[in-house]
Amino acid sequence: MTGAAAALTITDPQVIKMSPTPETHARQRRKEARPQELLDAALALFVEKGFAGARAEEVAQRAGVSKGTLYLYYPSKEELFKAVVRQTLSSLIAEGEEVAAQFEGSSADLLGELLNTWWQRIGNTPAAAIHKIMLAEVRNFPELAQFYTDEVVVPADRLFCSCVQRGIDRGEFRPLPLHEVAHALMAPVIFMAIHRHSFGACPVDGGVDVDPALVLSTHLDLMLRGLQVRAPAPRRKAPR
């Protein structure tokens, strides 16, 4: 060897530094995907057994990891449930706030966009069961009740109040109490999510079969007709 090549020996760091093997890449990808795998397993188990009935060992088993590995990422069942809520509900509400801030269409179209997106991303997915879990178990877990209020209830109320206020400011909606309108907008959406994981999941003879998408579109139509500014009624001519 001559020149610069001769200066390199087998002990030179530039020589012994090895490129990652395919197995190393696979392990790295597996490690990066593990939190999502744990959250997916946790959501499935919470939907099936509720919060109280689910056990951390079962989550780990479904995700194909040890209980110790689960606790490296989520130190308790409570933290695991909070992570599921943050990833599903909290993140979507935050995304909705960004959409509302940049939306250029009418306020009626904005409300339609938010409700339809919510149904596609939450209501029509296993994550809809979170509402049922909270209603069924919230009294037994006050810490989770406070967490859910801070992470979901208050931000969702703030989002819909801001949309209604936007419509009022633009002259599209009548002045109405914001929080009450926000609750009226959200209530049937949450009801349909609960229905999907109760009677909707266990049909009974003689039950009323409803189309969730049609229910929500009808609800929005009724709400918008009530919110929109009403044209003054034409004056009747006095009889001669």
C-alpha positions in Angstrom: 0.0 0.0 0.0 1.2 3.5 -0.6 0.2 7.1 0.3 -2.8 7.7 2.5 -4.0 4.1 2.1 -0.8 2.8 3.7 -1.4 4.9 6.7 -4.6 3.1 7.6 -4.3 -0.1 9.7 -6.9 -2.6 10.8 -7.0 -0.8 14.2 -7.9 2.6 12.6 -11.4 3.7 13.8 -12.3 4.5 10.2 -11.8 0.9 9.3 -13.3 -1.0 12.3 -16.5 1.2 12.3 -19.1 -1.2 10.9 -22.3 -0.4 9.1 -25.5 -1.5 10.8 -26.7 -4.9 9.7 -30.2 -5.6 8.5 -31.0 -7.3 11.8 -29.9 -4.0 13.6 -32.2 -2.0 11.4 -35.1 -4.4 12.1 -34.6 -4.2 15.8 -34.4 -0.4 15.6 -37.7 -0.2 13.7 -39.3 -2.6 16.1 -38.2 -0.4 19.1 -39.6 2.7 17.4 -42.9 1.0 16.6 -43.3 -0.5 20.1 -45.1 2.5 21.8 -47.8 2.4 19.1 -48.1 -1.3 19.4 -48.7 -1.0 23.1 -51.3 1.8 22.6 -53.1 -0.3 20.0 -53.2 -3.3 22.3 -54.3 -1.2 25.3 -57.2 0.4 23.3 -58.4 -3.0 22.2 -58.3 -4.3 25.7 -60.0 -1.2 27.2 -62.7 -1.5 24.7 -63.2 -5.2 25.5 -62.9 -5.1 29.3 -63.2 -1.5 30.4 -60.6 0.4 32.4 -61.0 -1.5 35.7 -61.2 -4.9 34.1 -58.1 -4.5 31.9 -54.7 -5.6 33.3 -51.3 -4.4 32.3 -50.0 -8.0 31.9 -52.7 -8.6 29.2 -51.7 -5.4 27.3 -48.1 -6.6 27.3 -49.1 -10.1 26.2 -51.2 -8.7 23.3 -48.4 -6.5 22.2 -45.9 -9.3 22.4 -43.7 -7.8 25.0 -42.9 -8.4 28.7 -44.6 -6.6 31.5 -41.3 -4.9 32.3 -41.0 -3.6 28.8 -44.5 -2.1 29.0 -43.6 -0.3 32.2 -40.5 1.2 30.5 -42.9 3.1 28.3 -45.9 3.5 30.5 -45.3 3.1 34.3 -48.9 2.3 35.2 -52.3 1.4 33.7 -53.5 4.9 34.4 -50.6 6.4 32.3 -51.3 3.9 29.6 -55.0 5.0 29.4 -54.0 8.6 29.5 -51.6 8.0 26.5 -54.5 6.4 24.6 -56.7 9.4 25.2 -54.0 11.9 24.3 -53.3 10.1 21.0 -56.9 9.7 20.0 -59.1 12.4 21.4 -56.7 15.1 22.6 -54.7 15.1 19.4 -57.8 15.4 17.2 -59.2 18.3 19.2 -55.8 20.1 18.8 -55.9 19.4 15.1 -59.5 20.8 15.0 -58.3 24.0 16.6 -55.7 24.4 13.9 -58.3 23.8 11.2 -60.7 26.3 12.7 -57.9 29.0 12.9 -57.1 28.6 9.2 -60.6 27.9 7.8 -61.8 30.3 5.2 -65.3 29.0 4.5 -68.6 29.7 6.3 -69.0 28.8 10.0 -71.7 26.3 9.0 -69.2 24.5 6.8 -66.6 24.6 9.5 -68.9 22.9 12.0 -69.7 20.3 9.4 -66.1 19.7 8.8 -65.3 19.2 12.5 -68.2 16.9 13.2 -67.6 14.8 10.1 -63.9 14.5 10.8 -64.6 13.5 14.4 -67.0 10.8 13.3 -64.5 9.3 10.7 -61.5 9.5 13.0 -63.2 8.7 16.4 -66.9 7.9 16.3 -66.6 5.2 13.6 -63.5 3.6 15.2 -62.7 1.6 18.4 -61.7 4.9 20.0 -65.3 5.8 20.3 -65.6 3.4 23.2 -63.5 5.8 25.4 -66.7 7.8 25.9 -68.5 4.7 27.2 -65.6 3.8 29.4 -65.5 7.2 31.0 -69.3 7.3 31.6 -69.3 3.9 33.2 -66.2 4.2 35.4 -65.5 7.8 36.0 -66.9 7.9 39.5 -64.5 5.3 40.7 -61.4 7.0 39.3 -61.6 10.7 40.2 -58.0 11.3 38.9 -58.9 10.1 35.5 -62.1 12.2 35.6 -60.0 15.3 36.2 -57.5 14.3 33.5 -60.3 13.7 31.0 -61.9 17.0 31.8 -58.6 18.9 31.3 -57.6 17.0 28.2 -61.0 16.4 26.4 -64.0 18.1 27.8 -62.7 21.7 28.3 -60.7 21.8 25.0 -63.7 20.4 23.0 -66.0 22.9 24.6 -63.5 25.7 23.8 -63.2 24.6 20.2 -67.0 24.5 19.5 -67.6 27.7 21.4 -65.0 29.5 19.3 -66.7 28.2 16.1 -70.1 29.4 17.2 -68.6 32.8 18.2 -67.0 33.0 14.8 -70.4 32.6 13.2 -71.9 35.2 15.4 -69.1 37.7 14.7 -69.5 37.1 10.9 -73.3 37.7 11.1 -74.0 34.1 10.1 -75.4 32.9 13.5 -77.8 34.4 15.9 -76.4 35.4 19.3 -76.9 32.4 21.6 -75.3 31.1 24.8 -72.0 29.6 23.6 -71.5 26.7 26.1 -75.0 25.5 25.8 -74.8 25.5 22.0 -71.5 23.7 22.1 -73.0 21.0 24.3 -76.0 20.7 22.0 -73.7 20.2 19.1 -71.6 17.6 20.7 -74.2 15.6 22.6 -75.7 13.5 19.8 -72.2 12.8 18.4 -71.1 11.3 21.8 -74.5 9.5 22.0 -73.9 7.8 18.6 -70.4 6.8 19.8 -71.8 5.2 22.9 -74.6 3.6 20.9 -71.9 2.0 18.6 -70.4 0.2 21.6 -73.6 -0.7 23.3 -76.9 -1.5 21.6 -75.2 -1.0 18.2 -72.7 -3.8 19.0 -75.5 -6.1 20.4 -78.6 -5.7 18.2 -81.9 -6.9 19.8 -85.2 -7.9 18.3 -87.5 -5.0 17.8 -84.7 -2.4 18.2 -84.6 0.7 16.0 -81.8 0.4 13.4 -80.3 3.9 12.8 -77.6 5.1 10.3 -75.1 7.0 12.4 -73.9 9.1 9.5 -77.5 10.1 8.6 -78.3 10.8 12.3 -75.3 13.2 12.5 -76.1 14.9 9.2 -79.7 15.4 10.3 -78.6 16.7 13.6 -76.2 19.2 12.0 -79.0 20.4 9.6 -81.4 21.0 12.5 -78.7 22.8 14.5 -77.7 25.0 11.7 -81.3 26.0 10.9 -81.6 27.0 14.5 -78.3 28.9 14.6 -78.6 30.8 11.4 -79.8 34.3 11.3 -83.5 34.4 10.4 -84.8 36.7 7.8 -87.4 39.1 9.0 -90.9 37.9 8.3 -92.6 39.9 5.6 -95.1 42.4 6.8 -98.7 41.7 6.1 -100.7 44.4 4.5 -103.5 45.7 6.7 -106.9 44.8 5.4 -108.7 47.8 3.9 
